[in-house]
Amino acid sequence: MTRMLLVAWREFGSVVFTKGFLLGILLPPLIAAVAGGAIYMLRDAQRPSVAGRVVIVDQSGVTAEFALKRVPEALSSRRKQIKEAAAKEVEKATAAMNLPAEQAAQIKGMTGAQLDEQLPAADITVEALDPAAANIEALKETLKTSQIRAKGEGTGEVPLLAVAVIPHNATTPDAAGRFGAFDLFVVNRLDMEIQGTISRGVGDAIVDARIANDPRVKAAGFDAASLRSLLLRPVTEAVTVSSSGERKSIGPLQFLLPVGFMMLMMIAVMTTGQYLMTSVVEEKSSRVMEVLLSAVSPMQLMGGKILGHLLVGVLLVGLYGGVGVGALIAFALTNLVTPMTLVYLVCYFIIAAVSMAAMMAAIGSAVNELREAQTLMTPVMMLTMLPWMMWFFIQRAPNSTLATSLSFVPVMGPFVMVLRLGGSEPIPSWQHPVVIAIGAVTCATMLWAAAKIFRVGVLMYGKPPNFATLIKWVRMA
C-alpha cells in the first residue's frame, strides 16, 4: 500500500508541479478574457448605415398608402424597440445578480450607448409604383446591378434596395378564409436587420389595410390602432418562488448549468485519462517501466498511477467547480445548486474518472506508441461523447425512456446523470443509488480487467494487440 501511495504521489507531482500544468490551468480563462477584451476594443465602432429606396408594387389597390407610412415608421422605431428590449434584459440580469443601484445604472447606460453605436442607421425612402405600369422583372434586374451605399456617401441615382410585391389576395381572403402572402426582393448583402424591418413594415401595412377595409370592423367602429391595441398580448415575467424567497425567473441559466457541470467533468476526466495513457506509453517505450517493475508490482504501479491522476482530476474539478460555486454565491444564485447536487457530482465524477483511468491504463500498456492507441481509443471516445451529443434531449426530458435507459449504461451513466440533475423534473430517488452501485461495479470490473491487461502488456513489445487479443490477455492472466 505504501509503495502504491508513493507511485500515486510521484504521478500527481509529475503532472501538477510543472509549468505546463500551471499554464494549462491559468491560460484558458486568461486567453478568454484577453480575446474578449481584444474583440471589444477592436470592434467596428461605426454602425452600419444604408441609403437607398424601397419600391412598393401594390396589386391589391388598398395597401400602398399604409405601406408608405408603415415602412418608414418601422425603420425609425425599430432602434427604439431594440433598445427598450435590451434595457429590460439588462434590468433583469442586474436584478438577478443583486447589483448595487449605481452599478446597475452604469451598466444600463453603457448598454444604451453601445446599441447607439452598433444598431444600423438607414436613410431609406419608400415609393409606390402603379401596379399596371410596374415591370417586376425589370425591377429585379435593377436589384442585380444595384450597389449598397452608405448613408451620406456617393452621388447620382439613389440605389434600389428592395421591392415589395403585394398580391391581389393579400387583403381579401379566399373561400377558406386564407390571405395571400407578399413577395419581398432585396439587393445582395442587404443588412439583415434592415431587411427584417422592411418586411415587418410591409406586413403591418397589409394588416392595417385588411382592418381598414373589413366591413365588420367598420360596423363596430374600430380602427387599425385601437384593434391592434385590443389584440395585443400582454407580456409578463415569471417569478420563481422558492424556500429562499422570490426572484425573477432565470430559466436559461438553470438550463445551461448542468451542461457546464458535464463539460467540467468531461474535461477533467479526459485530461487525466490522456495524461495517464501518455505516461504509461512513454515509460514503456523508454524502458523505464522495467526499472519501476523491479521495485513495485504491476498492480501497485497501475493502482498508484490511477490514484495519482485521479487526484489531478479532483484538483481540476475542485478549482474550476469552486470558482463556479463561488460565482453563484456572489450573485445570490445558490438556489440553482443544492448541496446534494454537489455530492452527486463528486460521486459521478469519481466513477467516471476511475473508469476512464482504468481503460486508459489498459490501452497505454498494450501499445508501444501514442499513434497505435487511436484505434483502441475510438470506442472509449464514442461512449464518452454520446451523452454530449444528446444533451439537449436528455436535459429537456430527464425522466424520458432515453435518459433513464442511458443512465444505467456503464461509462456513459455518470455523464447522463449529471445532465439529468438540472432537469425540470426531479429524478426518482431510487435511481441515484442504483446508478452509483452500477458505477462501482463497473469500476471494479474495469480495474480488474485493466490489471490483467497491464500485467501482460506492460512488458509486451512488437505489434499492438486488437480487442480479441486484449480479451485473451484478460482470460489468461
N, C-alpha and C positions, 0 to 999 in steps of 0.2 A: 504493500500500500504506500509506504514511504517513497519507494522508487517511482511509483506512478505519479505521486504528487510532485516529485522533483521534475519529472518529464513535463507534467502539466505546467509548472511554473516556468520551465525553460521555454515551452511553446508560447505561453502567454507573454513572457518578456520579449521573445524574439519578434513578436508582432507589435505589441503595444509600445515598447520603448525604442521606437525607431522614428526617424524624421518622416519617413514615408507615411506611416500610420497617422502621426500627428497632423501632417499636411492633409491627409485624406479626410480627417475629421473636420479640420478648420476651413479647408479651401472651398468645399461645396457651398456653405452659406455665404462665405466671403465673395465667391465668384457671382453668386446670385445677386448679392447686394450691389457689387460693382457694375454688373451688367444692367441691373435695373436703373441705377443712377446714371450710367452712360446713355441708356436709351432716353431717359428723361431729359438729360442735358443736351443731347444731340438731336432731339426730335425737331421736326419742321414746325416752328412756331407760327408760321404763316398759314392761316386756314385756307382750304381750297376755295377759290372764287370762280364763278362761272357767269358769263354773259351770253345771252342768246335769246331766242324766241321759241315759243310753243304754238303750234297751229292746231286749232280745233276744227274738225270736219263733222258737223252735226247733221246727220241724216234723219234724226228724229224730229227736228224742227223746233224743239222746245227747250233744248238743253244749253245752247250756246250762251245765252245771257247769264245763266247761272255759272257756267264754266269760266266766263270772263271775270267773274267776281271770286269764285271759289279757289281757283288755282293760285292767283297772287296771294290770297289770304293764307292758303296752306303754306306757301313758300315763306311768308313772313312770320306766321305763328308757329311753325314747326320748331324753330330755335327756342321759342318761349316754352313750348311743351316739353322739349328735351331737358331744358334747364330746370323746370319745375319737377319733372320726374326724378332727375338726378339729385335735386335738393332733398326730396322725400327719402330717397335711398340713403343719402349721407346722414340724414337725421335719424333714420332707423339704425344705421351702423353705429353712430356716436352714442345713441341711447343704449344700445345693446352692450357697448363697451364701457358704459358709465363714465364717459369722459367729462372733465370739468366744462362748464358753460363757455368759458373763454376759449378753450382749446377746440371745442365743437364749432364755435362761431368762426374761428380761424380756418378750420378745415372746410366749412361751407363756403367761405369767401374764396379760398384757393380753388375749390372745385368750380365755382361760377366763373372765375377768371380764366381757368383752363378751358372751359367749354366755349367761352367767348373767342378764344384763340383758335380752337380746333373745329368748331362747327362750320360747315360750308356756308359761304355767303353767295347769294345769287342775284344777278341783275337780269331778270327774265321778263320779257313782255309776252302777253298772250293775245292772240288774234284768232278770229273765227273766219273761215272761208265758206263761201257759198257751196253747199254740197253738190249742186248741179254743175258748177264750173270747176270744182276741185278735181285734180288728177292725182289719185293716191299713188300710182306708180311713179309719177314724176317727182312727188314729194319724197318717196323712198330713195330715188336716185340722188336727190339733193342731200339726203342724210348720209349717203355713202361718201360723198365728197366734202361734207361739212367738217370744219375743224373747230374743236372746242377752244374757246378763247377766254382768258382770264378777265375778270371784271376790271374795266378801266384800261385795258390794253387793246391795241390794234385799231384799225380804221376800216372803213368800207362797209359792205353789207353785213348786217347782223347775222351770225350763223344760226342755222336751224338746228335745234336741239331735240325736239320731239314732235311727233304728230299723233294726235288722239282722234280716232275714228269712232264716232258714236252711232250705232246702227239704228234702224227704224224701231225695232222692238226693245230698245233699251229702256223706254218709259211706258211701253204698252205691253201688258202681259199677253201670252197666248192662251189657248183654251184651258191649259193645265195650270195657269197662273204663274208661269215662269217668264222672267225677263231675260233679255239678251245681254251679253257682256260686250264691253267696248274693247277696241284694239289700241295698243299703245306702241308706237315705233320710235325708238330713240337712237341717237347718234352713238357711234362706237366709243366706249370708255367714258360714258357719262357717269358722274359721281352717283353711287348707289343711293345715297341719302336724298339727293335732288330728284333722282328718278322715282324713288318711292313717294316723295312728296307730291310730284306731279300726278302720279297715279291716284293718290288719295284725294287730291283736289278734284280731279275729273270724276271720280267715284262719288264724292259728296255732291257735286253738281248734278249728277244723274238722279241721286236720291231726292234732292231738292226739286228737280223737275217733276219727278213722279208724284211727290206730295202736292205740289202746286197745281197739277193737272188732274188730280184724282177727285171725281165728283163727291165721293163720300167725305173726303177731308174738307172740301169746300162747304158742304152742307153742315158739317159740325163746327165750322168757324175756326178751324185750326190753320196755322201757317207752318212753314218748314221749321222755323226756330222753336216754336212752342211744342210742336210734336216731337222734335228731337230731344228737347229737354224732358218731356214726359216719358220718353222711352229710354232715357239714359240710365244705364245700370249703375247702381251705387257700388262704390268700391270701399272695402274696409280692410283693416289689417288685423290678422288673427293675434290673439293674446294667449300665450301659454300660461296655464295655471298649474303650479306645482307646489310641493311642500316648502320650497324655498321662496315662494311668492309669485307674483305675476310679472311677466315680461313679454315684450313683443316677440312674436314667433321668429325663430331663425332656422327654419327648416333646412335650407340648403347646407348650412354648416353642419347640422346634425346628420345630414345625408352623406356628407363627404368625410366626416370624422373617422368612421370605420375603415374607409378606403385608405386614409392616411395611416392608420394603425397597421393595416395589412401591408402597405408599402414599406413601412418601417421594419416590420417583422421579416418581410421577404428580402429586403436589402441586407439586414443583419445576418439572416440565415445563409443567403447565397454568398455573402462576402466571407464569412467564416468558413463555409464549406470549400470555397475556392482556395483560401489560404491553406487549409488543411491538405487538400489534394496536391497543391503545388509543393508544399513542404515534403510530403511523402515521396512524390516523384523525384524531386531534386536530391533528396537524401539517398534514394535508391539508385539513381543514375550515377551519383558521385561516389557510391560505395560507402558512404558514411553510415548507412543503415546497418552494415555488417558490424561496424565498430560498436554501434549502440546496442545491437542484439547480444554482444558479448557481455554486456553489463546488466541488461534487463531482458525479461521475457517478451515475446511478441505481444502477448495480451497486455502486459504492463505498458509497453511502448504505445500501443494503439489506444488504450484507455487514457493514458496521460495526454496524448495528442488531442483526443476528442474533448477531454475535460478542459485543457488549456484553451482551445479555440472556442469552446462553449462560453468560457469566462470572457473572451473577447467579444462575443456576441452580446452577452449580458451587459458589458460595458457600453457598447454602441446603443442598445435599446435604452439603457438607463440614462445616457447622456441626452440623446435626442428626444426620448419619451419624457424625460424630466423637464426639458425645455418646453415641450408642448403642454404638459400639465401645468407648468408654471404660467404659461401664457393664458390658459383657461382660468386659472386662479386670479391672475391680474385683471382680466376682463370680466370677472364675475360670471363665468360660464361653466362653473363646476357642476351644474345640473345636467350637463351633457354626458358626463362620465361619472359613474358611481365607483366606489372603492372595490366592489365585487367585480366590476368590469376590468379593472386593472389586475386583479388577482387572476381572473381567467386569461387575460392577455399574457401574463407571465407563464402560466401553465402551458398554454398553447405554443408559446414561443419555445419553451424548453423541449416540448415534444417534437416540434418541427426542426429545431436546431440539432437535437441528438439524432433524429432520423436522417437528416441531411448529412451530418458529420459521419455517420456510420457508412452511408453509401459512398461518400467521397473518399473515405479512408480505404474502402474496398477497391474502388476504381483506381486510386493512386498507387496502391500496392500491386495491382495487376498489370500496369503498363510501365513502359520504360521512358517515354517522353510525353510531354503535355499534349502534343497533337494526336497521339494514339488514344487519348482519353475521350475525344469528342464523340466517337461512336457510342461508347458506353454511357456517356452523359445525356444523350438525347432523350431516352425515356424518363430520366430523372427530371430534366428540364420541362418536359411536357406535363408531368404530374404537378409540378410546382406552378407552372404558368396557367394551367387550365382555370383555376379559380379567378385569376386576374382577368382572363378573357370573358368570364361570365359574371363579373362582379355586379353589373347593373341589374341583372335578373335576380341574383341572389339577394341583393340589397333591397330591391322593391318588394320581393315576396320571400321573406326569411323563413317562413314555415311551409313553403311550397314543397311538392314532392321532389323536385330537382334539388333544392337547397338541403332538404333533410337527408336525402339519399347521399349526396356528396359529402355530408358531414361525417358519415361513417366509413368513408373510403380512406384507408391508411395513406399517410404522407399528405394527402390533399385536405383531410378533415380539419386540421388546426387553422389553415388559412380561411376555409369556408366559415368556420365558427366565429372567427374574428369579424368577418363581414356581417354575419347574422346578429352579432351583439348589438349593433347600432340600428337594426331594422325597426320598422314601425310596429312590429308585432313581437311580444315577449316570447322568448324561446321556452318551450316546456322544460321545467326544472329537471326532469329525469335525463334529458339529453346530454347535459354537461358532464355528469359523472360517467355516463356511458361512453361518450367520445373520449374523455380523458383516460378511461380504462382501455379502450381500443388503442389509444395512442401509446400508453405504457406497454401494452403487449407488443405493439409494432416496434417500439424502441428496443425492447428486449430481444425480439426476434432478429431485428436488423443488426444489433450489436453481436449477437451470436453468429449470424452468417458472416458479418464483416470480419470477425475474429478468425473464422475458418479460412476465409479468402486471404486475409492479411498474413496468416501464418505460412501459407504456401506461396503466395505471390510475392511477398516482400523480398525473397531471395531467388525468385524465378526471373530469368532473363531470356531474351530472344523474342520470338513472335508474340504479340499481345493476344490474350485469350478472347474468345467470344463468350456470349452468355451461356451457351451449353457447357463450355469449359469451366466457367465460374460455378455453375451448379454442381459440376462434377467435383470441384475442389471442396465445396461445402459438404458434400456427401462423404468424401474420402478422408477429410482431415479430422 
